[in-house]
Amino acid sequence: MSDNYNVVELAKEVVLQIKKDQKDRKLHNTKLLLKNYKLLKKHLEEINTIGYKDYFKEDDLYKIDESDVFIESVLKTKVRTAQMLASIDIALDILKEEYTAKSKYAIYDAFYMYYIENKTYTDVANTYYCGTSTAKRWANEGLNRFNVLMWGVDALGV
């Protein structure tokens, strides 16, 4: 009986660890998306999938087919990037409305300054005349709320 109990307890621990790892990975992915938000926007706005033709000589153009695997891959990447950025923009708007409605705009702004504008906690603290620990706490609170808006219940590890 004792061996069965140990196996069950071990299985529970493994499942809990897997859920924790998944939640940690989502949070890491969220941070990566936010830290690279402006770069992704620039990628979407400035990378022209048709502009690649400018890199070829005139007589090479007939060899390029729009159904080329590379071109399809670039287009799919742009579409996926656009979809992700649209989701981020919507989540940012909801988060901003939520904190503004609660008269806690500083929390949203600290989150935005740190994660989107890549400011330091010291920059945030100087803007709001608070300590860096408060700036960090605000940015993390915003991140946690944003994470739920982006990933739903998966962000909660439920």
C-alpha contacts under 8 A as a table, 3 or more apart, distances in Angstrom:
res1	aa1	res2	aa2	distance
1	M	4	N	5.29
1	M	5	Y	6.34
2	S	5	Y	5.08
2	S	6	N	6.28
3	D	6	N	5.13
3	D	7	V	6.28
4	N	7	V	5.11
4	N	8	V	6.22
5	Y	8	V	5.16
5	Y	9	E	6.16
6	N	9	E	5.09
6	N	10	L	6.01
7	V	10	L	5.05
7	V	11	A	6.08
8	V	11	A	5.05
8	V	12	K	6.24
9	E	12	K	5.09
9	E	13	E	6.25
10	L	13	E	5.06
10	L	14	V	6.18
11	A	14	V	5.09
11	A	15	V	6.23
12	K	15	V	5.18
12	K	16	L	6.16
13	E	16	L	5.11
13	E	17	Q	6.09
14	V	17	Q	5.08
14	V	18	I	6.16
15	V	18	I	5.10
15	V	19	K	6.26
16	L	19	K	5.15
16	L	20	K	6.15
17	Q	20	K	4.99
17	Q	21	D	6.07
18	I	21	D	5.07
18	I	22	Q	6.18
19	K	22	Q	5.10
19	K	23	K	6.20
19	K	157	G	6.02
20	K	23	K	5.09
20	K	24	D	6.07
20	K	157	G	6.81
21	D	24	D	5.00
21	D	25	R	6.07
22	Q	25	R	5.07
22	Q	26	K	6.22
22	Q	157	G	7.62
23	K	26	K	5.13
23	K	27	L	6.23
23	K	154	D	7.03
23	K	155	A	5.88
23	K	156	L	7.22
23	K	157	G	5.65
24	D	27	L	5.10
24	D	28	H	6.09
25	R	28	H	4.94
25	R	29	N	6.02
26	K	29	N	5.00
26	K	30	T	6.08
26	K	147	N	7.99
26	K	151	W	7.82
26	K	155	A	6.77
27	L	30	T	4.99
27	L	31	K	6.26
27	L	147	N	6.81
27	L	155	A	7.49
28	H	31	K	5.16
28	H	32	L	6.25
29	N	32	L	5.02
29	N	33	L	6.14
30	T	33	L	5.11
30	T	34	L	6.17
30	T	147	N	6.65
31	K	34	L	5.14
31	K	35	K	5.95
31	K	115	Y	7.30
32	L	35	K	5.19
32	L	36	N	6.08
33	L	36	N	5.26
33	L	37	Y	5.74
34	L	37	Y	4.90
34	L	115	Y	5.55
34	L	116	I	5.65
35	K	38	K	7.77
35	K	115	Y	5.42
35	K	116	I	5.86
35	K	118	N	6.70
36	N	39	L	5.24
36	N	40	L	6.06
36	N	116	I	7.73
37	Y	40	L	5.14
37	Y	41	K	6.19
37	Y	85	L	7.62
37	Y	116	I	6.39
38	K	41	K	5.00
38	K	42	K	6.17
38	K	116	I	7.14
39	L	42	K	5.02
39	L	43	H	6.09
40	L	43	H	4.89
40	L	44	L	6.18
40	L	81	T	7.19
40	L	85	L	7.72
41	K	44	L	5.13
41	K	45	E	6.15
41	K	85	L	7.40
42	K	45	E	5.08
42	K	46	E	5.69
42	K	47	I	7.75
43	H	46	E	5.46
43	H	47	I	5.37
44	L	47	I	5.97
44	L	78	K	6.44
44	L	81	T	7.21
44	L	82	A	6.87
45	E	48	N	7.82
47	I	51	G	7.89
48	N	51	G	5.02
48	N	52	Y	7.28
49	T	52	Y	6.15
49	T	71	I	7.25
49	T	74	V	6.85
49	T	75	L	6.83
50	I	53	K	6.30
51	G	54	D	5.70
51	G	55	Y	7.90
52	Y	55	Y	5.66
52	Y	56	F	7.66
53	K	56	F	5.57
53	K	61	L	6.95
54	D	57	K	7.75
56	F	60	D	6.02
56	F	61	L	6.57
57	K	60	D	5.30
57	K	61	L	6.78
58	E	61	L	5.55
59	D	62	Y	6.56
60	D	63	K	5.54
60	D	64	I	7.22
61	L	64	I	5.40
62	Y	65	D	7.55
64	I	68	D	7.14
65	D	68	D	5.32
66	E	71	I	6.65
66	E	72	E	7.77
67	S	71	I	6.89
67	S	72	E	6.45
68	D	71	I	5.33
68	D	72	E	6.24
69	V	72	E	5.06
69	V	73	S	6.05
70	F	73	S	5.00
70	F	74	V	6.26
71	I	74	V	5.07
71	I	75	L	6.17
72	E	75	L	5.07
72	E	76	K	6.08
73	S	76	K	5.12
73	S	77	T	6.15
74	V	77	T	5.10
74	V	78	K	6.24
75	L	78	K	5.07
75	L	79	V	6.19
76	K	79	V	5.06
76	K	80	R	6.08
77	T	80	R	5.12
77	T	81	T	6.01
78	K	81	T	5.01
78	K	82	A	6.01
79	V	82	A	5.03
79	V	83	Q	6.15
80	R	83	Q	5.10
80	R	84	M	6.20
81	T	84	M	5.15
81	T	85	L	6.07
82	A	85	L	5.13
82	A	86	A	6.06
83	Q	86	A	5.12
83	Q	87	S	6.32
84	M	87	S	5.09
84	M	88	I	6.22
85	L	88	I	4.91
85	L	89	D	6.02
86	A	89	D	5.07
86	A	90	I	6.17
87	S	90	I	5.19
87	S	91	A	6.14
87	S	150	M	7.07
88	I	91	A	5.09
88	I	92	L	6.03
88	I	150	M	7.10
89	D	92	L	5.08
89	D	93	D	6.18
90	I	93	D	5.13
90	I	94	I	6.25
91	A	94	I	5.13
91	A	95	L	6.05
91	A	146	F	6.48
91	A	149	L	5.72
91	A	150	M	6.41
92	L	95	L	5.06
92	L	96	K	6.02
92	L	146	F	7.20
93	D	96	K	5.12
93	D	97	E	6.18
94	I	97	E	5.14
94	I	98	E	6.09
95	L	98	E	5.03
95	L	99	Y	6.25
95	L	108	Y	7.07
95	L	142	G	7.78
95	L	145	R	7.37
95	L	146	F	6.65
96	K	99	Y	5.39
96	K	100	T	5.95
96	K	105	Y	7.20
96	K	108	Y	6.01
97	E	100	T	5.09
97	E	101	A	5.93
98	E	101	A	5.27
98	E	102	K	6.40
99	Y	102	K	5.07
99	Y	103	S	6.15
99	Y	104	K	4.90
99	Y	105	Y	5.09
99	Y	107	I	7.09
99	Y	108	Y	6.15
100	T	103	S	4.94
100	T	104	K	5.74
100	T	105	Y	4.84
101	A	104	K	7.53
102	K	105	Y	7.70
104	K	107	I	5.77
104	K	108	Y	7.25
105	Y	108	Y	5.20
105	Y	109	D	6.07
106	A	109	D	4.92
106	A	110	A	5.89
106	A	128	Y	7.51
106	A	138	W	7.79
107	I	110	A	5.17
107	I	111	F	6.26
107	I	138	W	4.80
107	I	139	A	6.52
107	I	141	E	7.41
107	I	142	G	6.39
108	Y	111	F	5.11
108	Y	112	Y	6.06
108	Y	138	W	7.50
108	Y	139	A	7.37
108	Y	142	G	5.82
109	D	112	Y	4.89
109	D	113	M	5.82
110	A	113	M	5.13
110	A	114	Y	6.05
110	A	124	V	5.86
110	A	135	A	6.27
110	A	136	K	7.99
110	A	138	W	6.03
110	A	139	A	5.17
110	A	142	G	7.91
111	F	114	Y	5.34
111	F	115	Y	5.92
111	F	116	I	7.78
111	F	138	W	6.46
111	F	139	A	3.82
111	F	140	N	6.92
111	F	141	E	7.74
111	F	142	G	5.27
111	F	143	L	6.50
112	Y	115	Y	5.40
112	Y	116	I	5.14
112	Y	117	E	6.52
112	Y	139	A	7.55
113	M	116	I	5.77
113	M	117	E	4.75
113	M	118	N	6.24
113	M	119	K	5.50
113	M	120	T	7.99
113	M	124	V	6.87
114	Y	117	E	5.89
114	Y	118	N	4.89
114	Y	119	K	4.70
114	Y	120	T	5.95
114	Y	121	Y	6.75
114	Y	124	V	7.32
114	Y	139	A	6.66
115	Y	118	N	5.33
115	Y	119	K	7.41
115	Y	139	A	7.81
119	K	123	D	5.97
119	K	124	V	7.05
120	T	123	D	5.07
120	T	124	V	6.49
121	Y	124	V	5.05
121	Y	125	A	6.02
121	Y	132	T	5.44
121	Y	133	S	7.92
121	Y	135	A	5.59
121	Y	136	K	5.97
122	T	125	A	4.91
122	T	126	N	6.04
122	T	131	G	7.85
122	T	132	T	5.57
122	T	135	A	7.63
123	D	126	N	5.16
123	D	127	T	6.23
124	V	127	T	5.08
124	V	128	Y	6.31
124	V	132	T	7.54
124	V	135	A	5.87
125	A	128	Y	5.28
125	A	129	Y	5.50
125	A	130	C	4.81
125	A	131	G	5.44
125	A	132	T	5.30
125	A	134	T	7.43
125	A	135	A	5.47
126	N	129	Y	5.05
126	N	130	C	6.73
130	C	134	T	6.38
130	C	135	A	7.01
131	G	134	T	5.29
131	G	135	A	6.44
132	T	135	A	4.88
132	T	136	K	6.05
133	S	136	K	5.05
133	S	137	R	6.05
134	T	137	R	4.98
134	T	138	W	6.09
135	A	138	W	5.19
135	A	139	A	6.15
136	K	139	A	5.11
136	K	140	N	6.07
137	R	140	N	5.16
137	R	141	E	6.06
138	W	141	E	5.06
138	W	142	G	6.20
139	A	142	G	5.18
139	A	143	L	6.12
140	N	143	L	4.84
140	N	144	N	6.12
141	E	144	N	5.19
141	E	145	R	6.38
142	G	145	R	5.20
142	G	146	F	5.98
143	L	146	F	4.95
143	L	147	N	5.92
144	N	147	N	5.04
144	N	148	V	6.51
145	R	148	V	5.29
145	R	149	L	6.44
146	F	149	L	5.01
146	F	150	M	6.18
147	N	150	M	5.13
147	N	151	W	5.98
147	N	152	G	7.58
147	N	155	A	6.02
148	V	151	W	5.32
148	V	152	G	4.78
148	V	153	V	6.74
148	V	154	D	7.74
148	V	155	A	5.29
148	V	156	L	6.93
149	L	152	G	5.70
151	W	154	D	5.64
151	W	155	A	5.40
152	G	155	A	5.79
152	G	156	L	7.42
153	V	156	L	5.13
153	V	157	G	6.72
153	V	158	V	6.20
154	D	157	G	5.25
154	D	158	V	6.39
155	A	158	V	7.86
